[in-house]
Amino acid sequence: MYESINIEIENIDHLGIIAGIVDEVGIVEIVNQKLPSYPIRLHIISCGWEI
C-alpha cells in the first residue's frame, strides 16, 4: 500500500562559511546592481539574496 522512501541526510555546516564569503565579497550587492530593478517590487527579498 505504501512505498518506503529512502532519505539521505547530509551535513551542511560549510554553508555558514560560504555565506560569510558571499557577504565579505559583496556578491549580493553586485547582483543587485547588475539585474534590472522593477518599478513594482513583487519580491520580499532582493534578487541578490535569492541567488
Rosetta blueprint (number, residue, H / E / L):
1 M L
2 Y L
3 E L
4 S L
5 I L
6 N L
7 I L
8 E L
9 I L
10 E L
11 N L
12 I L
13 D L
14 H H
15 L H
16 G H
17 I H
18 I H
19 A H
20 G H
21 I H
22 V H
23 D H
24 E H
25 V H
26 G L
27 I H
28 V H
29 E H
30 I H
31 V H
32 N H
33 Q H
34 K H
35 L L
36 P L
37 S L
38 Y L
39 P L
40 I L
41 R L
42 L L
43 H L
44 I L
45 I L
46 S L
47 C H
48 G H
49 W H
50 E H
51 I L
